[in-house]
Amino acid sequence: MKDIKSITSIAIGGFDGMHIGHQKLFEALDKDGAIVVIETGYANLTPKREREHFSHNPIVYLELEDIRHLSGEEFIAFLKEKFPKLQKIIVGYDFHFGKDRKYSFNDLRTLFDGEVDVIEEVTLHGDSVHSHKIRAKLQIGDIKGANAFLGHNYTVKGSVVSGQGIGKKELVATINIEAKDFLMPKEGVYATLTRIEDEEHYHPSVSFVGHRVSTDGSFALESHILDSEVTCKTKASISFVSFIRENKKFDSMVELKNAIERDIAIASKELKFLQL
């Protein structure tokens, strides 16, 4: 990352999701600009350093607990000490800061002696774009709506874990992952793209999220690769493209296998024309 002392502009926010509204703030940064993420502990769309995959700008992380007690004047003094060449601050129209979040962008303009750029509300099809709305869309299975707000496919990453052991023998082979830090979408079956280990290539896949109600009842996040047999030992990521069906209990393994075959056919058709 470039020397923090050389940064001349910053975009400040929580930036969970790095969605199309956030990108408008980043576009206002100059060539020596940086993103300042205020970590609240609630980020689960792009938790921790996952945000770094969605911007070429350097990112500086601040813990909310370390700054929430500051007055408006103290917050500006803190920023100017951290970024001594700071000339421009970019925030969203709903940005608040300082103790009890009592200060708004109007106070920022009064307290900061440089430029303050306030980005107006970003909408898509007449609906304002916010991280909480993306979470709500994911939780009802509206993957395409969530992806439109994000400007990219919603993706979760995690470590490979052992499954039930019956998939490859009786159903289809799957990669099972544990993605603790990410919000899981609605339980069900999805057309997805799965990345194995550190490969650049994404494989077309069909993925299941939810409790295995037809077998042992345990929660699972598992992906079946459509284009090849792959070996995955440590980590994988699943990128959600579209919702196929609800999670459902089947009375027999035959019924479950038939449903999975239908899921595979739907996913194959959905993903056929994507550039992987």
One Martini backbone bead per residue (centre of mass of N, CA, C, O) as a GRO file, in nm:
protein
  276
    1MET     BB    1   0.099   0.034   0.018
    2LYS     BB    2   0.081   0.342   0.028
    3ASP     BB    3   0.172   0.608   0.182
    4ILE     BB    4  -0.025   0.753   0.420
    5LYS     BB    5   0.113   1.045   0.400
    6SER     BB    6   0.017   1.084   0.076
    7ILE     BB    7  -0.272   1.122   0.129
    8THR     BB    8  -0.547   1.342  -0.010
    9SER     BB    9  -0.791   1.127  -0.017
   10ILE     BB   10  -1.117   1.028   0.128
   11ALA     BB   11  -1.332   0.749   0.188
   12ILE     BB   12  -1.610   0.719   0.413
   13GLY     BB   13  -1.704   0.398   0.572
   14GLY     BB   14  -1.823   0.074   0.586
   15PHE     BB   15  -1.842  -0.099   0.314
   16ASP     BB   16  -2.059  -0.326   0.284
   17GLY     BB   17  -2.014  -0.484  -0.045
   18MET     BB   18  -1.919  -0.274  -0.250
   19HIS     BB   19  -2.130  -0.115  -0.395
   20ILE     BB   20  -2.262   0.109  -0.624
   21GLY     BB   21  -2.261   0.336  -0.414
   22HIS     BB   22  -1.965   0.319  -0.323
   23GLN     BB   23  -1.833   0.361  -0.606
   24LYS     BB   24  -1.900   0.666  -0.618
   25LEU     BB   25  -1.695   0.746  -0.405
   26PHE     BB   26  -1.437   0.629  -0.541
   27GLU     BB   27  -1.455   0.810  -0.803
   28ALA     BB   28  -1.375   1.081  -0.623
   29LEU     BB   29  -1.098   1.005  -0.614
   30ASP     BB   30  -0.780   1.049  -0.631
   31LYS     BB   31  -0.463   0.927  -0.700
   32ASP     BB   32  -0.424   0.971  -0.361
   33GLY     BB   33  -0.639   0.770  -0.268
   34ALA     BB   34  -0.862   0.643   0.000
   35ILE     BB   35  -1.004   0.394   0.200
   36VAL     BB   36  -1.226   0.427   0.487
   37VAL     BB   37  -1.287   0.182   0.722
   38ILE     BB   38  -1.555   0.130   0.943
   39GLU     BB   39  -1.552  -0.097   1.196
   40THR     BB   40  -1.836  -0.271   1.352
   41GLY     BB   41  -1.877  -0.608   1.321
   42TYR     BB   42  -2.122  -0.642   1.077
   43ALA     BB   43  -1.972  -0.752   0.843
   44ASN     BB   44  -2.115  -1.000   0.574
   45LEU     BB   45  -2.041  -0.944   0.264
   46THR     BB   46  -1.740  -0.794   0.328
   47PRO     BB   47  -1.536  -0.917   0.524
   48LYS     BB   48  -1.288  -0.749   0.617
   49ARG     BB   49  -1.061  -0.795   0.339
   50GLU     BB   50  -1.269  -0.837   0.099
   51ARG     BB   51  -1.280  -0.544  -0.018
   52GLU     BB   52  -1.003  -0.562  -0.189
   53HIS     BB   53  -1.156  -0.695  -0.453
   54PHE     BB   54  -1.329  -0.393  -0.520
   55SER     BB   55  -1.045  -0.225  -0.531
   56HIS     BB   56  -0.756  -0.021  -0.612
   57ASN     BB   57  -0.765   0.106  -0.350
   58PRO     BB   58  -0.659   0.181  -0.066
   59ILE     BB   59  -0.701   0.042   0.273
   60VAL     BB   60  -0.832   0.174   0.577
   61TYR     BB   61  -0.865   0.069   0.917
   62LEU     BB   62  -1.130   0.136   1.152
   63GLU     BB   63  -1.235   0.131   1.476
   64LEU     BB   64  -1.515   0.230   1.623
   65GLU     BB   65  -1.423   0.207   1.927
   66ASP     BB   66  -1.181   0.426   1.875
   67ILE     BB   67  -1.398   0.684   1.766
   68ARG     BB   68  -1.695   0.722   1.893
   69HIS     BB   69  -1.606   0.942   2.128
   70LEU     BB   70  -1.567   1.165   1.938
   71SER     BB   71  -1.565   1.460   1.841
   72GLY     BB   72  -1.570   1.644   1.568
   73GLU     BB   73  -1.293   1.777   1.614
   74GLU     BB   74  -1.140   1.515   1.689
   75PHE     BB   75  -1.186   1.365   1.425
   76ILE     BB   76  -1.040   1.563   1.239
   77ALA     BB   77  -0.771   1.554   1.387
   78PHE     BB   78  -0.725   1.255   1.342
   79LEU     BB   79  -0.719   1.263   1.030
   80LYS     BB   80  -0.485   1.478   1.002
   81GLU     BB   81  -0.276   1.300   1.144
   82LYS     BB   82  -0.298   1.048   0.959
   83PHE     BB   83  -0.348   1.270   0.706
   84PRO     BB   84  -0.144   1.535   0.640
   85LYS     BB   85  -0.249   1.572   0.311
   86LEU     BB   86  -0.540   1.639   0.349
   87GLN     BB   87  -0.809   1.771   0.112
   88LYS     BB   88  -1.031   1.524   0.091
   89ILE     BB   89  -1.378   1.439   0.160
   90ILE     BB   90  -1.581   1.142   0.124
   91VAL     BB   91  -1.941   1.110   0.135
   92GLY     BB   92  -2.242   1.030   0.223
   93TYR     BB   93  -2.558   1.161   0.282
   94ASP     BB   94  -2.573   0.954   0.561
   95PHE     BB   95  -2.342   1.060   0.719
   96HIS     BB   96  -2.200   0.980   1.044
   97PHE     BB   97  -2.040   1.124   1.343
   98GLY     BB   98  -1.932   1.071   1.638
   99LYS     BB   99  -2.080   1.120   1.913
  100ASP     BB  100  -2.383   0.973   1.866
  101ARG     BB  101  -2.395   1.061   1.565
  102LYS     BB  102  -2.431   1.397   1.557
  103TYR     BB  103  -2.277   1.418   1.286
  104SER     BB  104  -2.258   1.561   0.968
  105PHE     BB  105  -2.173   1.686   0.665
  106ASN     BB  106  -2.210   1.978   0.761
  107ASP     BB  107  -1.996   1.960   0.983
  108LEU     BB  108  -1.765   1.880   0.804
  109ARG     BB  109  -1.759   2.151   0.645
  110THR     BB  110  -1.695   2.322   0.900
  111LEU     BB  111  -1.435   2.161   1.025
  112PHE     BB  112  -1.315   2.134   0.741
  113ASP     BB  113  -1.057   2.296   0.533
  114GLY     BB  114  -1.151   2.138   0.299
  115GLU     BB  115  -1.291   1.916   0.094
  116VAL     BB  116  -1.646   1.825   0.056
  117ASP     BB  117  -1.790   1.524  -0.071
  118VAL     BB  118  -2.132   1.461  -0.154
  119ILE     BB  119  -2.309   1.171  -0.209
  120GLU     BB  120  -2.575   1.083  -0.348
  121GLU     BB  121  -2.825   0.896  -0.393
  122VAL     BB  122  -2.842   0.562  -0.499
  123THR     BB  123  -3.017   0.417  -0.776
  124LEU     BB  124  -3.234   0.131  -0.877
  125HIS     BB  125  -3.521   0.138  -1.016
  126GLY     BB  126  -3.600   0.351  -0.770
  127ASP     BB  127  -3.393   0.214  -0.565
  128SER     BB  128  -3.218   0.228  -0.293
  129VAL     BB  129  -2.878   0.175  -0.205
  130HIS     BB  130  -2.817  -0.086   0.040
  131SER     BB  131  -2.695  -0.319   0.251
  132HIS     BB  132  -2.966  -0.401   0.391
  133LYS     BB  133  -3.106  -0.473   0.118
  134ILE     BB  134  -2.917  -0.698   0.037
  135ARG     BB  135  -2.972  -0.881   0.274
  136ALA     BB  136  -3.275  -0.910   0.222
  137LYS     BB  137  -3.249  -1.042  -0.058
  138LEU     BB  138  -3.088  -1.292   0.032
  139GLN     BB  139  -3.313  -1.390   0.247
  140ILE     BB  140  -3.523  -1.436  -0.021
  141GLY     BB  141  -3.349  -1.519  -0.292
  142ASP     BB  142  -3.258  -1.238  -0.440
  143ILE     BB  143  -2.991  -1.253  -0.626
  144LYS     BB  144  -3.024  -1.058  -0.866
  145GLY     BB  145  -3.084  -0.810  -0.692
  146ALA     BB  146  -2.825  -0.812  -0.524
  147ASN     BB  147  -2.624  -0.802  -0.765
  148ALA     BB  148  -2.718  -0.530  -0.877
  149PHE     BB  149  -2.635  -0.367  -0.623
  150LEU     BB  150  -2.336  -0.463  -0.614
  151GLY     BB  151  -2.201  -0.530  -0.917
  152HIS     BB  152  -2.188  -0.833  -0.819
  153ASN     BB  153  -2.140  -1.136  -0.714
  154TYR     BB  154  -2.226  -1.315  -0.461
  155THR     BB  155  -1.961  -1.407  -0.222
  156VAL     BB  156  -1.826  -1.700  -0.070
  157LYS     BB  157  -1.585  -1.805   0.182
  158GLY     BB  158  -1.380  -2.109   0.258
  159SER     BB  159  -1.343  -2.404   0.417
  160VAL     BB  160  -1.282  -2.725   0.387
  161VAL     BB  161  -1.513  -2.989   0.455
  162SER     BB  162  -1.677  -3.244   0.574
  163GLY     BB  163  -1.918  -3.451   0.488
  164GLN     BB  164  -2.129  -3.724   0.487
  165GLY     BB  165  -2.035  -3.936   0.236
  166ILE     BB  166  -2.293  -3.976   0.015
  167GLY     BB  167  -2.270  -3.818  -0.248
  168LYS     BB  168  -2.074  -3.987  -0.433
  169LYS     BB  169  -2.228  -4.261  -0.393
  170GLU     BB  170  -2.560  -4.158  -0.425
  171LEU     BB  171  -2.523  -3.886  -0.580
  172VAL     BB  172  -2.311  -3.616  -0.568
  173ALA     BB  173  -2.036  -3.447  -0.589
  174THR     BB  174  -1.895  -3.241  -0.322
  175ILE     BB  175  -1.824  -2.924  -0.189
  176ASN     BB  176  -1.741  -2.839   0.144
  177ILE     BB  177  -1.814  -2.537   0.327
  178GLU     BB  178  -1.688  -2.285   0.561
  179ALA     BB  179  -1.859  -1.953   0.612
  180LYS     BB  180  -1.867  -1.767   0.886
  181ASP     BB  181  -1.855  -1.443   0.790
  182PHE     BB  182  -2.108  -1.498   0.614
  183LEU     BB  183  -2.393  -1.445   0.458
  184MET     BB  184  -2.662  -1.642   0.413
  185PRO     BB  185  -2.872  -1.740   0.210
  186LYS     BB  186  -3.133  -1.879   0.133
  187GLU     BB  187  -3.264  -2.168   0.150
  188GLY     BB  188  -3.119  -2.373  -0.116
  189VAL     BB  189  -3.091  -2.362  -0.472
  190TYR     BB  190  -2.806  -2.284  -0.695
  191ALA     BB  191  -2.663  -2.097  -0.931
  192THR     BB  192  -2.305  -2.123  -0.983
  193LEU     BB  193  -1.967  -2.023  -0.894
  194THR     BB  194  -1.658  -2.207  -0.859
  195ARG     BB  195  -1.366  -2.175  -0.660
  196ILE     BB  196  -1.049  -2.329  -0.653
  197GLU     BB  197  -0.864  -2.222  -0.445
  198ASP     BB  198  -0.636  -2.022  -0.667
  199GLU     BB  199  -0.796  -2.008  -0.903
  200GLU     BB  200  -0.914  -1.817  -1.174
  201HIS     BB  201  -1.121  -2.019  -1.232
  202TYR     BB  202  -1.464  -2.075  -1.292
  203HIS     BB  203  -1.711  -2.304  -1.204
  204PRO     BB  204  -1.974  -2.452  -1.287
  205SER     BB  205  -2.264  -2.470  -1.060
  206VAL     BB  206  -2.432  -2.638  -0.785
  207SER     BB  207  -2.595  -2.512  -0.487
  208PHE     BB  208  -2.621  -2.565  -0.129
  209VAL     BB  209  -2.836  -2.416   0.127
  210GLY     BB  210  -2.864  -2.579   0.441
  211HIS     BB  211  -3.069  -2.814   0.560
  212ARG     BB  212  -3.064  -3.170   0.567
  213VAL     BB  213  -3.382  -3.287   0.558
  214SER     BB  214  -3.329  -3.579   0.404
  215THR     BB  215  -3.120  -3.658   0.632
  216ASP     BB  216  -2.941  -3.520   0.908
  217GLY     BB  217  -3.006  -3.186   0.939
  218SER     BB  218  -2.766  -3.043   0.864
  219PHE     BB  219  -2.560  -2.791   0.789
  220ALA     BB  220  -2.497  -2.659   0.446
  221LEU     BB  221  -2.222  -2.590   0.208
  222GLU     BB  222  -2.261  -2.693  -0.134
  223SER     BB  223  -2.074  -2.806  -0.435
  224HIS     BB  224  -2.134  -2.880  -0.780
  225ILE     BB  225  -1.946  -2.962  -1.044
  226LEU     BB  226  -2.007  -2.956  -1.399
  227ASP     BB  227  -1.721  -2.968  -1.590
  228SER     BB  228  -1.572  -3.139  -1.354
  229GLU     BB  229  -1.327  -3.305  -1.179
  230VAL     BB  230  -1.237  -3.208  -0.848
  231THR     BB  231  -0.983  -3.098  -0.618
  232CYS     BB  232  -1.045  -3.005  -0.270
  233LYS     BB  233  -0.862  -2.915   0.035
  234THR     BB  234  -0.902  -2.601   0.163
  235LYS     BB  235  -1.047  -2.393  -0.059
  236ALA     BB  236  -1.344  -2.187  -0.137
  237SER     BB  237  -1.577  -2.034  -0.376
  238ILE     BB  238  -1.913  -1.885  -0.392
  239SER     BB  239  -2.106  -1.775  -0.673
  240PHE     BB  240  -2.408  -1.614  -0.710
  241VAL     BB  241  -2.670  -1.615  -0.963
  242SER     BB  242  -2.927  -1.816  -0.891
  243PHE     BB  243  -3.243  -1.923  -0.812
  244ILE     BB  244  -3.411  -2.237  -0.804
  245ARG     BB  245  -3.487  -2.354  -0.500
  246GLU     BB  246  -3.616  -2.482  -0.239
  247ASN     BB  247  -3.604  -2.631   0.042
  248LYS     BB  248  -3.649  -2.998   0.058
  249LYS     BB  249  -3.826  -3.282   0.144
  250PHE     BB  250  -3.743  -3.621   0.090
  251ASP     BB  251  -3.846  -3.967   0.097
  252SER     BB  252  -3.594  -4.028  -0.096
  253MET     BB  253  -3.305  -4.079  -0.271
  254VAL     BB  254  -3.436  -4.080  -0.547
  255GLU     BB  255  -3.579  -3.809  -0.528
  256LEU     BB  256  -3.326  -3.644  -0.469
  257LYS     BB  257  -3.169  -3.718  -0.725
  258ASN     BB  258  -3.380  -3.608  -0.926
  259ALA     BB  259  -3.364  -3.317  -0.826
  260ILE     BB  260  -3.064  -3.274  -0.881
  261GLU     BB  261  -3.083  -3.318  -1.188
  262ARG     BB  262  -3.267  -3.075  -1.233
  263ASP     BB  263  -3.075  -2.863  -1.117
  264ILE     BB  264  -2.845  -2.912  -1.319
  265ALA     BB  265  -3.006  -2.834  -1.573
  266ILE     BB  266  -3.071  -2.545  -1.490
  267ALA     BB  267  -2.783  -2.444  -1.435
  268SER     BB  268  -2.664  -2.504  -1.713
  269LYS     BB  269  -2.850  -2.305  -1.862
  270GLU     BB  270  -2.784  -2.044  -1.698
  271LEU     BB  271  -2.449  -2.073  -1.748
  272LYS     BB  272  -2.378  -2.110  -2.054
  273PHE     BB  273  -2.331  -1.777  -2.129
  274LEU     BB  274  -2.106  -1.742  -1.946
  275GLN     BB  275  -1.809  -1.577  -1.857
  276LEU     BB  276  -1.540  -1.766  -1.702
   0.00000   0.00000   0.00000
